Structures are given as C-alpha cells and as structure tokens.
C-alpha cells in the first residue's frame, strides 16, 4: 500500500499557513529593528544641538526648562514650553522678552 498523497488544496492550505507565519515573523522583526534604530538615534542625539551637534544644557527661564547650546547660542523649546512662556507674559512685553531671550540679555536666565 502506498502512502496517501495530500491533495492540492491541502498543500495550498499548509503553504498559505506557512507564508502567513513567515509574514508575521518578518513584520515583528521589522518592528523590533525600527524600535532598536529609534533607541539608537535617541541615544546619539539626546540633548545635542540640532544646529551644531554640541551638547546642550537645560536652563530655567521664567519657570520653564529651556534647552540651550552654549556653543552656537541656540535655544530650543520642547512641546508646550513656548505656550507656557507666552502665557506668562503681558501682551506688550512678549516680543521684547523674546528678543532678550535670544540675544542673551535676560537677567533671569540661570
């Protein structure tokens, strides 16, 4: 007696199931690689100036932590920090305060 050979439909079913498993595994590997790359980039660029690449330090200005590069003088705000600064200012003084912030003439920078 010869062994029973699977039908074409059975073969297709198992091939499809195997292909689905491979696709899921490939998607998982892609996501893991993306996460690893994201972590790597964060480690490389965390608190680095986007303009010159040097290290930045946090300074406190009017109760808000601002990232400042002491190499090129750049100042950077995280999400929501601009709104915090703007809401703490009176309407007429806001632009002059911005000028003092960016020219380094503000006495409240620590």
Phi and psi in radians as a Rosetta constraint file:
Dihedral C 1 N 2 CA 2 C 2 CIRCULARHARMONIC -1.579 0.35
Dihedral N 2 CA 2 C 2 N 3 CIRCULARHARMONIC 2.662 0.35
Dihedral C 2 N 3 CA 3 C 3 CIRCULARHARMONIC -1.131 0.35
Dihedral N 3 CA 3 C 3 N 4 CIRCULARHARMONIC 2.658 0.35
Dihedral C 3 N 4 CA 4 C 4 CIRCULARHARMONIC -1.358 0.35
Dihedral N 4 CA 4 C 4 N 5 CIRCULARHARMONIC 2.185 0.35
Dihedral C 4 N 5 CA 5 C 5 CIRCULARHARMONIC -1.575 0.35
Dihedral N 5 CA 5 C 5 N 6 CIRCULARHARMONIC 2.315 0.35
Dihedral C 5 N 6 CA 6 C 6 CIRCULARHARMONIC -1.143 0.35
Dihedral N 6 CA 6 C 6 N 7 CIRCULARHARMONIC 2.637 0.35
Dihedral C 6 N 7 CA 7 C 7 CIRCULARHARMONIC -1.309 0.35
Dihedral N 7 CA 7 C 7 N 8 CIRCULARHARMONIC 2.922 0.35
Dihedral C 7 N 8 CA 8 C 8 CIRCULARHARMONIC -1.081 0.35
Dihedral N 8 CA 8 C 8 N 9 CIRCULARHARMONIC -0.650 0.35
Dihedral C 8 N 9 CA 9 C 9 CIRCULARHARMONIC -1.129 0.35
Dihedral N 9 CA 9 C 9 N 10 CIRCULARHARMONIC -0.692 0.35
Dihedral C 9 N 10 CA 10 C 10 CIRCULARHARMONIC -1.139 0.35
Dihedral N 10 CA 10 C 10 N 11 CIRCULARHARMONIC -0.777 0.35
Dihedral C 10 N 11 CA 11 C 11 CIRCULARHARMONIC -1.054 0.35
Dihedral N 11 CA 11 C 11 N 12 CIRCULARHARMONIC -0.796 0.35
Dihedral C 11 N 12 CA 12 C 12 CIRCULARHARMONIC -1.057 0.35
Dihedral N 12 CA 12 C 12 N 13 CIRCULARHARMONIC -0.730 0.35
Dihedral C 12 N 13 CA 13 C 13 CIRCULARHARMONIC -1.046 0.35
Dihedral N 13 CA 13 C 13 N 14 CIRCULARHARMONIC -0.871 0.35
Dihedral C 13 N 14 CA 14 C 14 CIRCULARHARMONIC -1.196 0.35
Dihedral N 14 CA 14 C 14 N 15 CIRCULARHARMONIC -0.625 0.35
Dihedral C 14 N 15 CA 15 C 15 CIRCULARHARMONIC -1.132 0.35
Dihedral N 15 CA 15 C 15 N 16 CIRCULARHARMONIC -0.719 0.35
Dihedral C 15 N 16 CA 16 C 16 CIRCULARHARMONIC -1.105 0.35
Dihedral N 16 CA 16 C 16 N 17 CIRCULARHARMONIC -0.767 0.35
Dihedral C 16 N 17 CA 17 C 17 CIRCULARHARMONIC -1.080 0.35
Dihedral N 17 CA 17 C 17 N 18 CIRCULARHARMONIC -0.760 0.35
Dihedral C 17 N 18 CA 18 C 18 CIRCULARHARMONIC -1.130 0.35
Dihedral N 18 CA 18 C 18 N 19 CIRCULARHARMONIC -0.707 0.35
Dihedral C 18 N 19 CA 19 C 19 CIRCULARHARMONIC -1.113 0.35
Dihedral N 19 CA 19 C 19 N 20 CIRCULARHARMONIC -0.690 0.35
Dihedral C 19 N 20 CA 20 C 20 CIRCULARHARMONIC -1.104 0.35
Dihedral N 20 CA 20 C 20 N 21 CIRCULARHARMONIC -0.736 0.35
Dihedral C 20 N 21 CA 21 C 21 CIRCULARHARMONIC -1.074 0.35
Dihedral N 21 CA 21 C 21 N 22 CIRCULARHARMONIC -0.776 0.35
Dihedral C 21 N 22 CA 22 C 22 CIRCULARHARMONIC -1.111 0.35
Dihedral N 22 CA 22 C 22 N 23 CIRCULARHARMONIC -0.682 0.35
Dihedral C 22 N 23 CA 23 C 23 CIRCULARHARMONIC -1.134 0.35
Dihedral N 23 CA 23 C 23 N 24 CIRCULARHARMONIC -0.770 0.35
Dihedral C 23 N 24 CA 24 C 24 CIRCULARHARMONIC -1.088 0.35
Dihedral N 24 CA 24 C 24 N 25 CIRCULARHARMONIC -0.763 0.35
Dihedral C 24 N 25 CA 25 C 25 CIRCULARHARMONIC -1.116 0.35
Dihedral N 25 CA 25 C 25 N 26 CIRCULARHARMONIC -0.706 0.35
Dihedral C 25 N 26 CA 26 C 26 CIRCULARHARMONIC -1.155 0.35
Dihedral N 26 CA 26 C 26 N 27 CIRCULARHARMONIC -0.686 0.35
Dihedral C 26 N 27 CA 27 C 27 CIRCULARHARMONIC -1.142 0.35
Dihedral N 27 CA 27 C 27 N 28 CIRCULARHARMONIC -0.731 0.35
Dihedral C 27 N 28 CA 28 C 28 CIRCULARHARMONIC -1.092 0.35
Dihedral N 28 CA 28 C 28 N 29 CIRCULARHARMONIC -0.778 0.35
Dihedral C 28 N 29 CA 29 C 29 CIRCULARHARMONIC -1.101 0.35
Dihedral N 29 CA 29 C 29 N 30 CIRCULARHARMONIC -0.675 0.35
Dihedral C 29 N 30 CA 30 C 30 CIRCULARHARMONIC -1.124 0.35
Dihedral N 30 CA 30 C 30 N 31 CIRCULARHARMONIC -0.773 0.35
Dihedral C 30 N 31 CA 31 C 31 CIRCULARHARMONIC -1.113 0.35
Dihedral N 31 CA 31 C 31 N 32 CIRCULARHARMONIC -0.734 0.35
Dihedral C 31 N 32 CA 32 C 32 CIRCULARHARMONIC -1.097 0.35
Dihedral N 32 CA 32 C 32 N 33 CIRCULARHARMONIC -0.696 0.35
Dihedral C 32 N 33 CA 33 C 33 CIRCULARHARMONIC -1.162 0.35
Dihedral N 33 CA 33 C 33 N 34 CIRCULARHARMONIC -0.713 0.35
Dihedral C 33 N 34 CA 34 C 34 CIRCULARHARMONIC -1.076 0.35
Dihedral N 34 CA 34 C 34 N 35 CIRCULARHARMONIC -0.758 0.35
Dihedral C 34 N 35 CA 35 C 35 CIRCULARHARMONIC -1.117 0.35
Dihedral N 35 CA 35 C 35 N 36 CIRCULARHARMONIC -0.735 0.35
Dihedral C 35 N 36 CA 36 C 36 CIRCULARHARMONIC -1.106 0.35
Dihedral N 36 CA 36 C 36 N 37 CIRCULARHARMONIC -0.731 0.35
Dihedral C 36 N 37 CA 37 C 37 CIRCULARHARMONIC -1.141 0.35
Dihedral N 37 CA 37 C 37 N 38 CIRCULARHARMONIC -0.699 0.35
Dihedral C 37 N 38 CA 38 C 38 CIRCULARHARMONIC -1.089 0.35
Dihedral N 38 CA 38 C 38 N 39 CIRCULARHARMONIC -0.784 0.35
Dihedral C 38 N 39 CA 39 C 39 CIRCULARHARMONIC -1.095 0.35
Dihedral N 39 CA 39 C 39 N 40 CIRCULARHARMONIC -0.731 0.35
Dihedral C 39 N 40 CA 40 C 40 CIRCULARHARMONIC -1.082 0.35
Dihedral N 40 CA 40 C 40 N 41 CIRCULARHARMONIC -0.798 0.35
Dihedral C 40 N 41 CA 41 C 41 CIRCULARHARMONIC -1.138 0.35
Dihedral N 41 CA 41 C 41 N 42 CIRCULARHARMONIC -0.673 0.35
Dihedral C 41 N 42 CA 42 C 42 CIRCULARHARMONIC -1.114 0.35
Dihedral N 42 CA 42 C 42 N 43 CIRCULARHARMONIC -0.762 0.35
Dihedral C 42 N 43 CA 43 C 43 CIRCULARHARMONIC -1.074 0.35
Dihedral N 43 CA 43 C 43 N 44 CIRCULARHARMONIC -0.667 0.35
Dihedral C 43 N 44 CA 44 C 44 CIRCULARHARMONIC -1.198 0.35
Dihedral N 44 CA 44 C 44 N 45 CIRCULARHARMONIC -0.683 0.35
Dihedral C 44 N 45 CA 45 C 45 CIRCULARHARMONIC -1.863 0.35
Dihedral N 45 CA 45 C 45 N 46 CIRCULARHARMONIC -0.084 0.35
Dihedral C 45 N 46 CA 46 C 46 CIRCULARHARMONIC -1.023 0.35
Dihedral N 46 CA 46 C 46 N 47 CIRCULARHARMONIC 2.178 0.35
Dihedral C 46 N 47 CA 47 C 47 CIRCULARHARMONIC 0.987 0.35
Dihedral N 47 CA 47 C 47 N 48 CIRCULARHARMONIC 0.637 0.35
Dihedral C 47 N 48 CA 48 C 48 CIRCULARHARMONIC -1.938 0.35
Dihedral N 48 CA 48 C 48 N 49 CIRCULARHARMONIC 2.459 0.35
Dihedral C 48 N 49 CA 49 C 49 CIRCULARHARMONIC -1.169 0.35
Dihedral N 49 CA 49 C 49 N 50 CIRCULARHARMONIC 2.258 0.35
Dihedral C 49 N 50 CA 50 C 50 CIRCULARHARMONIC -1.234 0.35
Dihedral N 50 CA 50 C 50 N 51 CIRCULARHARMONIC -0.288 0.35
Dihedral C 50 N 51 CA 51 C 51 CIRCULARHARMONIC -1.535 0.35
Dihedral N 51 CA 51 C 51 N 52 CIRCULARHARMONIC -0.890 0.35
Dihedral C 51 N 52 CA 52 C 52 CIRCULARHARMONIC -2.024 0.35
Dihedral N 52 CA 52 C 52 N 53 CIRCULARHARMONIC -0.198 0.35
Dihedral C 52 N 53 CA 53 C 53 CIRCULARHARMONIC 1.504 0.35
Dihedral N 53 CA 53 C 53 N 54 CIRCULARHARMONIC -0.041 0.35
Dihedral C 53 N 54 CA 54 C 54 CIRCULARHARMONIC -1.387 0.35
Dihedral N 54 CA 54 C 54 N 55 CIRCULARHARMONIC 2.907 0.35
Dihedral C 54 N 55 CA 55 C 55 CIRCULARHARMONIC -1.194 0.35
Dihedral N 55 CA 55 C 55 N 56 CIRCULARHARMONIC 2.497 0.35
Dihedral C 55 N 56 CA 56 C 56 CIRCULARHARMONIC -1.910 0.35
Dihedral N 56 CA 56 C 56 N 57 CIRCULARHARMONIC 2.745 0.35
Dihedral C 56 N 57 CA 57 C 57 CIRCULARHARMONIC -2.152 0.35
Dihedral N 57 CA 57 C 57 N 58 CIRCULARHARMONIC 2.617 0.35
Dihedral C 57 N 58 CA 58 C 58 CIRCULARHARMONIC -1.486 0.35
Dihedral N 58 CA 58 C 58 N 59 CIRCULARHARMONIC 2.341 0.35
Dihedral C 58 N 59 CA 59 C 59 CIRCULARHARMONIC -2.151 0.35
Dihedral N 59 CA 59 C 59 N 60 CIRCULARHARMONIC 2.729 0.35
Dihedral C 59 N 60 CA 60 C 60 CIRCULARHARMONIC -1.786 0.35
Dihedral N 60 CA 60 C 60 N 61 CIRCULARHARMONIC 2.181 0.35
Dihedral C 60 N 61 CA 61 C 61 CIRCULARHARMONIC -2.274 0.35
Dihedral N 61 CA 61 C 61 N 62 CIRCULARHARMONIC 2.031 0.35
Dihedral C 61 N 62 CA 62 C 62 CIRCULARHARMONIC 0.885 0.35
Dihedral N 62 CA 62 C 62 N 63 CIRCULARHARMONIC 0.711 0.35
Dihedral C 62 N 63 CA 63 C 63 CIRCULARHARMONIC 1.410 0.35
Dihedral N 63 CA 63 C 63 N 64 CIRCULARHARMONIC 0.109 0.35
Dihedral C 63 N 64 CA 64 C 64 CIRCULARHARMONIC -2.022 0.35
Dihedral N 64 CA 64 C 64 N 65 CIRCULARHARMONIC 2.329 0.35
Dihedral C 64 N 65 CA 65 C 65 CIRCULARHARMONIC -1.404 0.35
Dihedral N 65 CA 65 C 65 N 66 CIRCULARHARMONIC 2.077 0.35
Dihedral C 65 N 66 CA 66 C 66 CIRCULARHARMONIC -2.004 0.35
Dihedral N 66 CA 66 C 66 N 67 CIRCULARHARMONIC 2.453 0.35
Dihedral C 66 N 67 CA 67 C 67 CIRCULARHARMONIC -1.553 0.35
Dihedral N 67 CA 67 C 67 N 68 CIRCULARHARMONIC 2.157 0.35
Dihedral C 67 N 68 CA 68 C 68 CIRCULARHARMONIC -2.177 0.35
Dihedral N 68 CA 68 C 68 N 69 CIRCULARHARMONIC 2.370 0.35
Dihedral C 68 N 69 CA 69 C 69 CIRCULARHARMONIC -1.707 0.35
Dihedral N 69 CA 69 C 69 N 70 CIRCULARHARMONIC 2.049 0.35
Dihedral C 69 N 70 CA 70 C 70 CIRCULARHARMONIC -1.474 0.35
Dihedral N 70 CA 70 C 70 N 71 CIRCULARHARMONIC -0.061 0.35
Dihedral C 70 N 71 CA 71 C 71 CIRCULARHARMONIC -1.446 0.35
Dihedral N 71 CA 71 C 71 N 72 CIRCULARHARMONIC -0.933 0.35
Dihedral C 71 N 72 CA 72 C 72 CIRCULARHARMONIC -1.855 0.35
Dihedral N 72 CA 72 C 72 N 73 CIRCULARHARMONIC -0.147 0.35
Dihedral C 72 N 73 CA 73 C 73 CIRCULARHARMONIC 1.538 0.35
Dihedral N 73 CA 73 C 73 N 74 CIRCULARHARMONIC 0.060 0.35
Dihedral C 73 N 74 CA 74 C 74 CIRCULARHARMONIC -1.170 0.35
Dihedral N 74 CA 74 C 74 N 75 CIRCULARHARMONIC 2.547 0.35
Dihedral C 74 N 75 CA 75 C 75 CIRCULARHARMONIC -2.234 0.35
Dihedral N 75 CA 75 C 75 N 76 CIRCULARHARMONIC 2.353 0.35
Dihedral C 75 N 76 CA 76 C 76 CIRCULARHARMONIC -2.284 0.35
Dihedral N 76 CA 76 C 76 N 77 CIRCULARHARMONIC 2.452 0.35
Dihedral C 76 N 77 CA 77 C 77 CIRCULARHARMONIC -1.939 0.35
Dihedral N 77 CA 77 C 77 N 78 CIRCULARHARMONIC 2.391 0.35
Dihedral C 77 N 78 CA 78 C 78 CIRCULARHARMONIC -1.393 0.35
Dihedral N 78 CA 78 C 78 N 79 CIRCULARHARMONIC 2.986 0.35
Dihedral C 78 N 79 CA 79 C 79 CIRCULARHARMONIC -0.963 0.35
Dihedral N 79 CA 79 C 79 N 80 CIRCULARHARMONIC 2.215 0.35
Dihedral C 79 N 80 CA 80 C 80 CIRCULARHARMONIC 1.576 0.35
Dihedral N 80 CA 80 C 80 N 81 CIRCULARHARMONIC -0.267 0.35
Dihedral C 80 N 81 CA 81 C 81 CIRCULARHARMONIC -1.234 0.35
Dihedral N 81 CA 81 C 81 N 82 CIRCULARHARMONIC -0.634 0.35
Dihedral C 81 N 82 CA 82 C 82 CIRCULARHARMONIC -1.084 0.35
Dihedral N 82 CA 82 C 82 N 83 CIRCULARHARMONIC -0.749 0.35
Dihedral C 82 N 83 CA 83 C 83 CIRCULARHARMONIC -1.112 0.35
Dihedral N 83 CA 83 C 83 N 84 CIRCULARHARMONIC -0.664 0.35
Dihedral C 83 N 84 CA 84 C 84 CIRCULARHARMONIC -1.100 0.35
Dihedral N 84 CA 84 C 84 N 85 CIRCULARHARMONIC -0.772 0.35
Dihedral C 84 N 85 CA 85 C 85 CIRCULARHARMONIC -1.146 0.35
Dihedral N 85 CA 85 C 85 N 86 CIRCULARHARMONIC -0.754 0.35
Dihedral C 85 N 86 CA 86 C 86 CIRCULARHARMONIC -1.131 0.35
Dihedral N 86 CA 86 C 86 N 87 CIRCULARHARMONIC -0.664 0.35
Dihedral C 86 N 87 CA 87 C 87 CIRCULARHARMONIC -1.295 0.35
Dihedral N 87 CA 87 C 87 N 88 CIRCULARHARMONIC -0.368 0.35
Dihedral C 87 N 88 CA 88 C 88 CIRCULARHARMONIC -1.492 0.35
Dihedral N 88 CA 88 C 88 N 89 CIRCULARHARMONIC -0.130 0.35
Dihedral C 88 N 89 CA 89 C 89 CIRCULARHARMONIC -1.706 0.35
Dihedral N 89 CA 89 C 89 N 90 CIRCULARHARMONIC 2.645 0.35
Dihedral C 89 N 90 CA 90 C 90 CIRCULARHARMONIC -1.384 0.35
Dihedral N 90 CA 90 C 90 N 91 CIRCULARHARMONIC 2.674 0.35
Dihedral C 90 N 91 CA 91 C 91 CIRCULARHARMONIC -0.931 0.35
Dihedral N 91 CA 91 C 91 N 92 CIRCULARHARMONIC -0.847 0.35
Dihedral C 91 N 92 CA 92 C 92 CIRCULARHARMONIC -1.245 0.35
Dihedral N 92 CA 92 C 92 N 93 CIRCULARHARMONIC -0.398 0.35
Dihedral C 92 N 93 CA 93 C 93 CIRCULARHARMONIC -1.697 0.35
Dihedral N 93 CA 93 C 93 N 94 CIRCULARHARMONIC -0.098 0.35
Dihedral C 93 N 94 CA 94 C 94 CIRCULARHARMONIC -1.098 0.35
Dihedral N 94 CA 94 C 94 N 95 CIRCULARHARMONIC -0.869 0.35
Dihedral C 94 N 95 CA 95 C 95 CIRCULARHARMONIC -1.150 0.35
Dihedral N 95 CA 95 C 95 N 96 CIRCULARHARMONIC -0.675 0.35
Dihedral C 95 N 96 CA 96 C 96 CIRCULARHARMONIC -1.178 0.35
Dihedral N 96 CA 96 C 96 N 97 CIRCULARHARMONIC -0.596 0.35
Dihedral C 96 N 97 CA 97 C 97 CIRCULARHARMONIC -1.163 0.35
Dihedral N 97 CA 97 C 97 N 98 CIRCULARHARMONIC -0.705 0.35
Dihedral C 97 N 98 CA 98 C 98 CIRCULARHARMONIC -1.054 0.35
Dihedral N 98 CA 98 C 98 N 99 CIRCULARHARMONIC -0.733 0.35
Dihedral C 98 N 99 CA 99 C 99 CIRCULARHARMONIC -1.064 0.35
Dihedral N 99 CA 99 C 99 N 100 CIRCULARHARMONIC -0.768 0.35
Dihedral C 99 N 100 CA 100 C 100 CIRCULARHARMONIC -1.139 0.35
Dihedral N 100 CA 100 C 100 N 101 CIRCULARHARMONIC -0.657 0.35
Dihedral C 100 N 101 CA 101 C 101 CIRCULARHARMONIC -1.051 0.35
Dihedral N 101 CA 101 C 101 N 102 CIRCULARHARMONIC -0.877 0.35
Dihedral C 101 N 102 CA 102 C 102 CIRCULARHARMONIC -1.405 0.35
Dihedral N 102 CA 102 C 102 N 103 CIRCULARHARMONIC -0.285 0.35
Dihedral C 102 N 103 CA 103 C 103 CIRCULARHARMONIC -1.729 0.35
Dihedral N 103 CA 103 C 103 N 104 CIRCULARHARMONIC -0.031 0.35
Dihedral C 103 N 104 CA 104 C 104 CIRCULARHARMONIC 1.370 0.35
Dihedral N 104 CA 104 C 104 N 105 CIRCULARHARMONIC 0.323 0.35
Dihedral C 104 N 105 CA 105 C 105 CIRCULARHARMONIC -1.725 0.35
Dihedral N 105 CA 105 C 105 N 106 CIRCULARHARMONIC 0.176 0.35
Dihedral C 105 N 106 CA 106 C 106 CIRCULARHARMONIC -1.532 0.35
Dihedral N 106 CA 106 C 106 N 107 CIRCULARHARMONIC 2.209 0.35
Dihedral C 106 N 107 CA 107 C 107 CIRCULARHARMONIC -1.335 0.35
Dihedral N 107 CA 107 C 107 N 108 CIRCULARHARMONIC -0.257 0.35
Dihedral C 107 N 108 CA 108 C 108 CIRCULARHARMONIC -1.581 0.35
Dihedral N 108 CA 108 C 108 N 109 CIRCULARHARMONIC 0.001 0.35
Dihedral C 108 N 109 CA 109 C 109 CIRCULARHARMONIC -1.303 0.35
Dihedral N 109 CA 109 C 109 N 110 CIRCULARHARMONIC 2.270 0.35
